[in-house]
Amino acid sequence: MYVYDQFDQAMVDARVAEFRDQVRRRLEGHLSEDQFKPLRLMNGLYLQLHAYMLRVAIPYGTLNSAQMRMLGQIAAKYDRGYGHFTTRQNIQYNWIRLEDAGDILADLASVGMHAIQTSGNCIRNTTSDQWAGAAADEVADPRPYAELIRQWSTFHPEFCALPRKFKMAVIAAEADRAAMRLHDIGIRLVKNAAGELGAQFYVGGGMGRTPMIAPPIRDWVPIDQFITYCEACLRVYNRHGRRDNKYKARIKILVHELGAAEYTRQVEEEFAHLLSQGIEPPAAELARIAAQFTDPPFETGLPDSMDLADPAFARWVRVNVSGHKAPGYAVVTVSLKPAGGIPGDASAAQIELLADLARDHGFDELRVTHTQNVVLPHVRKADLYAIWQRLEATGMGSANIDRIGDIIACPGLDYCSLANARSIPVAQAISARMAAREDEIGELKLKISGCINACGHHHAGHIGILGVDRKGVENYQLLLGGSEGADCSLGTITGPGFDEEGIVGAVETATEVYLARREAGERFLDTYRRIGMAPFKEALYG
């Protein structure tokens, strides 16, 4: 994985010193909150309902055991003993004191981490496939290209004050494990007929109050020109994006209003101009980065079979363990969603254990997923039982990945000043009620947002829940039929909303319809697409 060089480290250290001075001036009263706000947001520090929240960047979700251990130490020392992993492959701390913020950033910098560009109208943390480098179906490891984007976009003078925040994702397989088409720019690495690596570009996706799936705008960009093409896409947006109305400021609105064809025409024109300027990073720089993403020293001749006599372990393997490109190895997804728990939360002790497991069994590497779980990407199958036992002992042994209990949920009204309704209690109630039926139901992706900003990705859930305010009362809309994968689709609202208890029952009712109407081999989403909304509405509303 990528390790900071002297330029990265000097840049981060300088930012820490700068922010320490800004915090000092705020605490001493020399800066007002209005003056301080843009400065703290540049460093990922938000002021929420009860306290400051710090969002820490985990570029493309990859980190090592020392970095994970530091995240646990920060949770114990500066927060209330836990951290919250997010849908941007980041971590958030919800109970930060302003006077500690500089020390936290310094601690992060000591292990090559930061909170730069985790907020504001800039290019945010670039996300990627959590199985990158381990998946057998990828045409290349996408992380070197995501790292190149990080280096190109950090402090980019032209894109530090965009019309609105900007999110990018890079994948390298037909299977989309990163919700690529729901990003402002989605990039899929592909090979042409000659076997040359290039990039497909999708631009104008996103959720929020106006959800859109990004249309394809170019099938092939040579890989040695893909940063230039990114620059062209951003320049057209920066030139024409709305700055007079934040609700119409995202690139998805520009692409929609111009039309994909006209937006593409302007990008191609800008791309041709930029090619003549020679702005693409030199090939030697990409080679330098790629050299840090070589495969670990996988052993050969390892056994590919396991003793599955323990039924609880066998179930965990079936649900949470996936194939690996190297024989004798597996990809482990650790669930941060125990039945009745808070999705994405991990205690300091749990974070420390994840660091230990990566050090002891995983070539010192971990991944944070956009579904608020953690992956050990390179694990010997012979070590799986020992790993599972250690996870079980600390509450992280739940076998529910991609099941109804593997809920994505934003912090909601318990923490967020933008929220209209609580997400966490609803997620806890649903997972507790449905835990015993997860195997019967099978794959079902449920996502909850506490407001229209859609931080919980409710539009992309097989079942989605949106919390709204109805004359001062929390109300929950139910959506069906969304998907974030290669078969990307947006959910449809079933009808009138429900109160907190009612939405839990509504989810159960929707699953009953599925179980009664499914055909062999169908997921919930397959059955919904086959039979349509009508049977669900009849069961929900009579």
C-alpha positions in Angstrom: 0.0 0.0 0.0 1.0 3.6 -0.5 3.3 5.2 2.1 3.8 8.9 2.4 7.0 10.3 0.9 8.7 13.4 2.3 6.5 15.7 0.2 3.3 14.2 1.5 4.5 14.3 5.1 5.7 17.9 4.9 2.4 18.9 3.4 0.4 17.3 6.2 2.7 18.5 9.0 2.4 22.1 7.7 -1.4 21.8 7.6 -1.4 20.6 11.3 0.7 23.5 12.4 -1.5 25.9 10.5 -4.7 24.5 12.0 -3.3 24.6 15.5 -2.8 28.3 15.1 -6.3 28.8 13.7 -7.8 26.8 16.7 -5.8 28.9 19.1 -7.1 32.1 17.6 -10.7 30.8 17.7 -10.4 29.8 21.4 -8.9 33.1 22.2 -11.7 35.0 20.5 -9.6 36.5 17.7 -11.7 34.6 15.1 -15.5 34.5 15.1 -17.4 31.3 14.3 -18.2 32.6 10.8 -14.5 33.3 10.2 -13.4 30.0 11.7 -16.0 27.8 9.9 -14.4 27.6 6.5 -11.0 27.0 8.1 -12.2 24.0 10.2 -14.2 22.6 7.3 -11.0 22.5 5.3 -9.7 20.1 8.0 -12.8 17.9 8.3 -14.1 19.5 11.5 -17.9 19.9 11.7 -20.0 21.5 14.4 -23.0 19.1 14.9 -25.9 19.0 17.3 -23.9 18.2 20.5 -20.2 18.6 19.7 -17.6 18.9 17.0 -17.3 15.9 14.6 -14.0 15.1 12.9 -14.0 13.2 9.7 -10.7 11.4 8.9 -9.7 10.5 5.4 -9.0 6.9 4.5 -8.1 7.1 0.8 -9.7 4.4 -1.2 -10.4 2.7 2.1 -6.9 1.2 2.5 -4.9 1.4 5.7 -2.4 -0.6 7.7 -2.4 -1.9 11.2 -0.5 1.1 12.7 -3.0 3.4 11.1 -6.0 1.4 12.4 -4.4 1.2 15.8 -4.1 5.0 15.9 -7.8 5.3 15.0 -8.6 3.2 18.1 -6.3 5.2 20.3 -7.9 8.4 19.1 -11.4 7.0 19.9 -10.2 6.1 23.4 -8.3 9.3 24.2 -10.4 12.0 22.5 -13.9 10.6 21.9 -16.2 8.4 23.9 -14.4 5.2 23.1 -15.6 4.5 19.6 -15.5 5.6 16.0 -18.0 5.6 13.2 -17.0 4.2 9.8 -18.8 5.9 6.9 -20.1 5.3 3.4 -17.1 7.3 2.0 -14.7 4.7 3.4 -13.8 7.3 6.1 -14.1 7.3 9.9 -15.8 10.0 12.0 -15.5 10.9 15.7 -18.6 12.5 17.0 -17.6 13.9 20.4 -14.5 16.0 19.7 -13.4 19.0 21.9 -12.1 21.9 19.8 -9.0 22.3 21.9 -8.0 18.7 21.1 -8.4 19.0 17.3 -4.8 20.0 16.6 -3.4 17.1 18.7 -5.7 14.6 16.9 -4.4 15.8 13.5 -0.8 15.6 14.8 -1.4 12.0 16.0 -2.9 11.2 12.6 0.0 12.7 10.7 2.4 10.5 12.7 1.0 7.5 10.9 0.5 9.1 7.5 -3.2 10.1 7.9 -5.1 13.4 7.8 -8.5 15.0 7.5 -7.8 17.2 4.5 -10.6 17.7 2.0 -13.1 15.5 3.9 -15.4 18.5 3.8 -16.0 21.6 1.7 -16.7 22.2 -2.0 -13.7 20.3 -3.2 -12.8 16.8 -4.4 -13.5 14.5 -1.5 -11.9 11.2 -0.5 -11.7 9.0 -3.7 -13.3 5.6 -3.0 -12.7 2.2 -4.6 -13.4 -1.5 -4.5 -12.7 -2.9 -1.0 -11.5 -6.1 -2.7 -9.0 -4.3 -4.9 -5.8 -6.3 -5.3 -7.5 -9.4 -4.0 -10.3 -9.9 -6.5 -9.9 -12.4 -9.3 -12.3 -10.5 -11.6 -10.4 -7.2 -11.8 -8.4 -6.2 -14.8 -5.9 -4.2 -12.7 -5.6 -3.1 -9.1 -7.5 0.2 -9.1 -5.8 1.7 -6.1 -2.7 3.1 -7.8 -5.0 5.1 -10.1 -7.1 6.2 -7.1 -3.9 7.3 -5.4 -2.9 9.3 -8.4 -6.2 11.0 -8.3 -5.6 11.8 -4.6 -2.3 13.4 -5.4 -3.6 15.3 -8.4 -6.7 16.6 -6.5 -5.2 17.5 -3.1 -4.9 21.3 -2.9 -5.6 21.6 -6.7 -5.8 25.4 -7.0 -8.5 25.3 -9.6 -10.8 22.9 -7.8 -10.6 24.0 -4.2 -13.8 26.1 -4.4 -16.1 24.1 -6.7 -19.8 24.9 -7.0 -20.4 21.9 -4.6 -18.7 18.9 -3.1 -17.3 16.4 -5.5 -17.0 12.6 -5.2 -15.1 10.1 -7.3 -14.8 6.3 -7.4 -12.5 4.0 -9.3 -13.2 0.3 -9.9 -11.6 -2.3 -12.2 -14.2 -5.1 -12.5 -17.6 -5.6 -14.1 -19.0 -6.2 -10.7 -19.5 -2.8 -9.1 -18.6 -3.0 -5.4 -18.2 0.7 -4.9 -21.5 2.2 -6.1 -19.5 3.8 -8.9 -22.4 5.1 -11.0 -23.8 7.0 -8.0 -20.7 9.3 -7.9 -20.0 12.7 -9.6 -17.4 10.9 -11.6 -17.2 7.1 -11.8 -14.3 5.4 -13.5 -14.1 1.8 -14.5 -10.7 0.5 -15.7 -11.1 -1.8 -18.7 -9.0 -3.4 -21.4 -9.5 -3.0 -25.1 -9.3 -5.6 -27.8 -5.5 -5.1 -27.9 -5.2 -5.8 -24.2 -4.4 -2.1 -23.4 -5.6 -0.7 -20.1 -7.9 2.3 -20.2 -10.8 4.0 -18.4 -14.5 4.3 -18.9 -16.0 7.5 -17.6 -19.4 7.9 -16.1 -20.3 11.5 -15.0 -23.3 13.0 -13.2 -24.4 10.5 -10.6 -25.4 11.1 -7.1 -28.2 10.8 -4.5 -29.6 13.5 -2.3 -32.9 15.3 -3.1 -32.4 14.7 -6.8 -31.0 11.2 -7.3 -29.4 10.3 -10.6 -27.5 7.5 -12.1 -24.3 8.7 -14.0 -24.6 8.2 -17.8 -21.5 6.9 -19.7 -19.7 9.7 -21.4 -16.7 7.9 -22.8 -16.0 4.2 -23.3 -12.3 4.4 -23.5 -9.6 6.9 -22.4 -6.0 5.7 -22.6 -4.7 5.1 -19.1 -1.9 7.6 -19.7 -4.5 10.3 -20.3 -7.1 9.6 -17.6 -6.0 12.4 -15.2 -6.2 14.8 -18.1 -9.8 13.6 -18.8 -10.6 14.0 -15.1 -9.4 17.6 -15.4 -11.5 18.2 -18.5 -14.6 16.9 -16.7 -14.0 19.1 -13.7 -13.2 22.2 -15.7 -16.5 22.1 -17.6 -18.3 21.7 -14.3 -16.4 24.5 -12.6 -17.1 26.7 -15.5 -20.9 26.1 -15.7 -22.0 24.6 -12.4 -24.6 26.6 -10.5 -23.3 28.7 -7.6 -26.5 30.6 -7.0 -28.5 27.7 -5.7 -26.8 24.9 -3.6 -29.7 22.5 -4.4 -28.8 22.8 -8.1 -25.1 23.0 -7.8 -24.0 19.3 -8.2 -22.6 18.2 -11.5 -25.5 15.8 -11.9 -27.8 18.8 -12.4 -25.4 20.3 -15.0 -25.2 17.1 -16.9 -29.0 16.7 -16.8 -29.7 20.3 -17.9 -27.1 20.4 -20.6 -27.8 16.8 -21.6 -25.1 14.1 -21.6 -24.3 14.6 -25.3 -23.6 18.4 -24.9 -21.7 17.9 -21.7 -19.6 15.3 -23.4 -19.0 17.6 -26.4 -17.6 20.3 -24.1 -15.5 17.8 -22.1 -14.0 16.5 -25.4 -13.2 20.0 -26.5 -11.5 20.8 -23.2 -9.7 17.4 -23.2 -8.2 18.2 -26.7 -7.0 21.5 -25.4 -5.5 20.0 -22.2 -3.7 17.3 -24.2 -1.8 20.1 -26.0 -0.7 21.5 -22.6 0.9 18.2 -21.4 -0.6 18.2 -17.9 -0.7 14.4 -17.4 1.6 13.2 -14.6 4.7 11.6 -16.0 4.6 7.8 -16.5 7.4 7.5 -14.0 5.2 8.9 -11.2 2.5 6.3 -11.9 5.1 3.6 -11.9 6.5 4.9 -8.6 3.0 4.7 -7.1 2.1 1.4 -8.6 5.3 -0.2 -7.2 3.8 0.3 -3.7 0.8 -1.8 -4.5 2.5 -5.1 -5.5 1.0 -8.3 -4.2 2.1 -9.5 -0.7 4.3 -12.6 -0.6 1.5 -15.1 -0.9 2.5 -18.7 0.0 2.1 -21.4 -2.5 0.7 -24.9 -1.9 -1.7 -23.9 0.8 -4.7 -26.1 1.5 -7.9 -24.8 -0.1 -10.3 -26.7 2.1 -11.4 -25.9 5.7 -12.9 -27.9 8.6 -16.5 -26.6 8.7 -17.7 -28.9 11.5 -18.7 -26.0 13.7 -22.0 -24.9 12.2 -21.7 -21.3 13.4 -18.3 -21.0 11.8 -19.5 -22.6 8.6 -22.4 -20.1 8.4 -19.9 -17.2 8.9 -17.7 -18.6 6.2 -20.6 -18.9 3.8 -21.8 -15.3 4.4 -18.7 -13.2 5.3 -15.9 -14.9 3.4 -15.3 -14.5 -0.3 -12.9 -15.9 -2.9 -9.4 -14.6 -3.5 -7.2 -14.6 -6.6 -4.5 -16.6 -4.8 -5.2 -20.3 -4.0 -5.5 -21.0 -0.3 -6.4 -17.4 0.6 -9.8 -15.6 1.2 -11.2 -12.2 1.6 -12.9 -11.6 5.0 -15.6 -9.0 5.5 -15.9 -8.2 9.2 -19.4 -7.0 10.1 -19.8 -3.9 12.2 -23.5 -4.6 12.4 -24.4 -6.8 15.4 -28.1 -7.5 15.8 -29.5 -4.4 17.5 -26.2 -2.5 17.2 -25.4 0.8 15.6 -24.3 0.4 12.0 -20.7 1.3 11.4 -19.7 1.9 15.0 -16.6 0.2 16.4 -15.2 0.5 19.9 -11.6 1.4 20.6 -11.0 -2.2 21.7 -12.6 -3.6 18.5 -10.5 -1.2 16.3 -7.4 -2.4 18.1 -8.4 -6.1 17.5 -8.8 -5.4 13.8 -5.3 -3.9 13.8 -4.0 -7.0 15.5 -5.7 -9.3 13.0 -4.2 -7.5 10.1 -0.8 -7.7 11.7 -1.1 -11.3 12.6 -3.0 -12.8 9.7 -3.5 -10.2 6.9 -0.1 -8.9 5.6 -0.7 -5.7 7.7 -3.5 -4.5 5.5 -7.2 -3.6 6.0 -10.0 -2.0 4.0 -12.9 0.1 5.0 -16.0 -0.5 2.9 -18.6 1.9 1.7 -21.1 -0.3 3.5 -19.6 0.6 6.9 -17.8 -2.7 7.4 -14.0 -3.6 7.5 -12.2 -6.1 5.2 -9.2 -8.2 5.8 -8.3 -8.7 2.1 -5.5 -11.4 2.3 -6.2 -14.1 4.8 -5.0 -17.7 4.7 -8.0 -20.1 4.8 -6.1 -22.1 7.4 -6.4 -19.0 9.7 -10.1 -18.4 9.3 -11.3 -20.3 12.3 -8.8 -18.5 14.7 -9.9 -15.2 13.2 -13.5 -15.9 13.6 -13.1 -16.9 17.2 -11.3 -13.7 18.1 -14.0 -11.7 16.3 -16.8 -13.6 18.0 -15.3 -12.8 21.4 -15.5 -9.1 20.8 -18.9 -8.8 19.1 -17.7 -8.7 15.5 -18.5 -12.2 14.5 -22.0 -11.5 13.0 -22.6 -13.5 9.8 -24.8 -11.0 8.0 -22.9 -9.4 5.1 -25.4 -8.3 2.4 -28.3 -9.6 4.6 -31.1 -7.5 6.1 -29.1 -6.9 9.2 -26.1 -5.4 7.3 -27.8 -2.0 7.3 -26.3 1.2 6.0 -27.4 4.1 8.2 -26.4 7.7 8.6 -26.0 9.2 12.1 -29.4 10.9 11.7 -31.0 13.2 14.2 -29.1 11.7 17.1 -26.0 13.6 15.9 -26.6 15.5 12.6 -27.9 19.1 12.6 -29.2 18.6 9.1 -31.3 15.5 9.9 -35.1 15.4 10.1 -35.4 12.0 11.8 -33.4 9.4 13.7 -31.8 6.6 11.7 -30.0 4.7 14.4 -33.0 3.5 16.5 -34.8 2.4 13.3 -31.8 0.4 12.2 -31.4 -1.2 15.6 -35.0 -2.2 15.8 -35.1 -3.7 12.3 -31.9 -5.7 12.8 -33.1 -7.0 16.1 -36.5 -8.1 14.8 -35.2 -9.6 11.6 -31.9 -11.3 12.8 -33.4 -14.7 13.1 -34.7 -14.7 9.5 -31.6 -13.5 7.7 -30.8 -16.9 6.2 -34.4 -17.4 5.1 -34.5 -14.0 3.4 -31.0 -14.1 1.9 -29.4 -11.2 0.1 -31.3 -8.0 0.9 -29.6 -4.6 1.1 -31.4 -2.1 3.4 -30.3 1.5 3.7 -31.6 4.3 5.9 -31.2 8.1 5.7 -32.3 10.6 8.3 -32.9 13.4 5.7 -33.1 14.0 2.0 -29.3 14.5 1.7 -29.2 10.7 1.5 -25.9 10.0 3.5 -27.4 6.5 4.2 -27.9 5.8 0.4 -31.6 5.0 0.8 -32.2 5.5 -2.9 -29.9 2.6 -3.6 -31.3 0.1 -1.2 -33.3 -3.0 -2.2 -35.3 -1.6 0.6 -34.7 2.1 1.4 -35.9 4.2 4.3 -36.0 8.0 4.3 -36.7 9.9 7.5 -38.7 13.2 7.0 -40.4 15.7 9.2 -44.2 15.8 9.1 -45.4 18.8 11.1 -42.8 18.2 13.9 -43.2 14.4 13.9 -40.7 11.9 12.6 -42.0 10.0 9.6 -40.4 7.3 7.5 -40.9 6.8 3.8 -40.4 3.3 2.4 -38.7 2.8 -1.0 -38.3 -0.5 -2.9 -36.1 -1.5 -5.9 -32.9 0.4 -5.6 -29.4 -1.1 -6.4 -25.9 0.3 -6.2 -24.2 -2.4 -8.2 -23.6 -3.0 -11.9 -27.5 -3.2 -12.2 -27.8 0.3 -10.7 -31.3 1.5 -10.1 -33.1 4.0 -7.9 -35.8 3.0 -5.4 -39.4 4.0 -5.7 -41.5 5.3 -2.8 -44.3 2.8 -1.9 -46.8 5.4 -0.6 -47.6 7.3 2.6 -44.9 7.1 5.3 -44.9 5.4 8.7 -44.1 6.2 12.2 -41.0 4.7 13.9 -42.8 1.5 15.0 -44.7 1.3 11.7 -41.7 1.4 9.5 -40.2 -1.6 11.3 -43.4 -3.5 10.6 -43.5 -2.3 7.0 -40.1 -3.7 6.3 -41.2 -7.0 7.8 -44.3 -6.9 5.6 -42.2 -6.3 2.5 -40.1 -9.3 3.2 -43.2 -11.4 3.7 -44.4 -10.5 0.2 -41.0 -11.4 -1.2 -40.9 -14.8 0.6 -44.4 -15.6 -0.6 -43.8 -14.6 -4.2 -40.2 -15.4 -4.9 -39.1 -18.0 -7.5 -36.1 -20.3 -7.1 -32.9 -18.4 -6.9 -34.4 -15.0 -6.7 -33.1 -12.2 -4.4 -35.5 -9.7 -3.0 -34.5 -7.3 -5.7 -35.2 -9.9 -8.5 -38.6 -10.6 -7.2 -39.5 -7.0 -6.9 -38.4 -6.3 -10.5 -40.4 -9.3 -11.7 -43.7 -8.6 -9.9 -43.6 -4.9 -9.6 -44.8 -2.6 -6.8 -48.5 -3.5 -6.7 -48.3 -6.6 -4.5 -46.1 -4.8 -2.0 -48.5 -1.8 -1.9 -51.5 -4.0 -1.4 -49.8 -5.7 1.6 -48.6 -2.5 3.1 -51.8 -0.3 2.7 -54.6 -2.7 1.9 
